[in-house]
């Protein structure tokens, strides 16, 4: 709830959501990712899971042993700092317990298909009758209405429907999915953004409807605007930048190098640094539009020099002369680079349930030079059930009965 003093003396600026309680009724990625951002920002996030199996992500990931322990890598990636409570929402007693938790919560997030929460008896209208200040956020593939609202939503399906795959890949090549679940992730970020905005409202309490399809489309505005305003449909350009040249991925001696010489000054500096001043007086490359029309010829000319040295060397030198450039790195390479390791972006948690350290990413944010973070490892299934329910008045005897009945 809203604190009496918005600026207490012990306030930690890296945890602006301290004191906010979030009920996380989500599975797999979009919802857990949204709630993970809130946890990093200081919110008290309680993950409500199905007894016995929990979040499906507990069984997903590259390590089969962790999957078997209900602590899959996919779960570990975005559930640090949360508490885990098991509730069977198909049992009336589980529904009643959720209502009691919602009465004391600030936010509830769910990513079921539209209508599921209502059928369980814990939809937005019901829970907000219990707590009018509750911010109820529903994340779904296509939103709470429209002809596709009942369709199952998986990241690749949304990528395809949103047009992402139609603009990813080489010209005349097959459509390609982005190499990580971008629609799920963007949906989660959009939800977290909307929730934090709603928490700042003078009068709290609302229903947020997040469509992964629309959230993904909103991030494509740069490309979509070419169609909406100029009538030019986006298409596959591979690694080329459709708005400029030379701008894309170029071959170096040991791999590929990204160069973004989008300004005339950058193009001039690039040609001069490569010792190809002759390209600056060729009519084919005189203007931005000329270079775009002849981008493949220009690429071949530049690569005659670029292939003679490693990408990292070129990147360092080109940045020094004002030409944006960077080697194309692997995930292991960038995670071990000092740019990442020195800024506190990676976290290490010690998991008691697994007896092993868990490494995970944080948020990419710093507040007053501090990276928002959580202290606790991702929870074992139901690890906090007794503590959380005990705090709302459920006795030990009742906890035993609820467990025996499969409610918790």
ABEGO torsion letter per residue (X at the ends): XBBABABBAABBAABAABGBBBBBABBGAAAAAAAAAAAAAGBBBBBBBBBGAEBAAAABEABAAAAAAGABAAAAAAABGBBBBBBBAABAAAAAAAAAAAAABABBBBABBBGAAAAAGABAAAAAAABAABBBBBBBAAEABEAAAABBBBAAAAAAAAGAAAABEBBGBBBBBBABBAAAAAAAAAAAAAAAAAAABABBEBBBBBBAAAAAAAAAAAAAAAAAAAGBBBBBAEABBAABOBBEBBBBAAEBBBBBBABAAAAAAAAAAAGBAAAAABAAAABAAAAAAAAAAAAAAAAAAAAABBAAAAAAAAAAAGBBBBBBBBAAAAAABAAAAAAGABBBBBBAAAGBBBBBBBAGBBBGGBBBBBABBBBBBGAAAAAAAAAAGBBAAAAAAAAAAGAX
